[in-house]
Amino acid sequence: MYIVLKFFWVSFTGFKNARKGDEYSNGIPKIVFGGLFNDNELKKIPFSVEVHHALLDGYHVSLLFSKMQQFINTLT
């Protein structure tokens, strides 16, 4: 199970999910992304990943970011 939120109508530089203090027991990964925009010649999508370190390492998150970058590069 994972949570994916999409805010296509906004751009952001950071995102923090609400917490209720029991994250240690569920550890559900949370992924948030915003709308595609151009920054000069670069295509960008705001993208945030929040995971519990017991479930995923930075290595795994970097694989996700690499795949996301590959996807962004294919957009026209």
Steps between C-alpha positions, in 0.01 A plus 500: 500500500614854430345843479534715187375858495484708181480877502518569126383858538783613733875509519688454825854480631423278798213301645439363849225247566282528808597257775319358797794336676456135398724500192728240659218244490377544143793647302290563190704677228354834396565644154384847393546672168381819338452629150753493218659837424787638294792676664694650208584190292436249780176310564429466871243331720492565875548158660519403868556157657460424869590150618593324821870414501425150634317422174704681235851634472614812321619265227144385428370856500779599257383223264150646511634851430706367207192333350298816552770707326500258205122541476520881516761497223253322267228765542454753223 
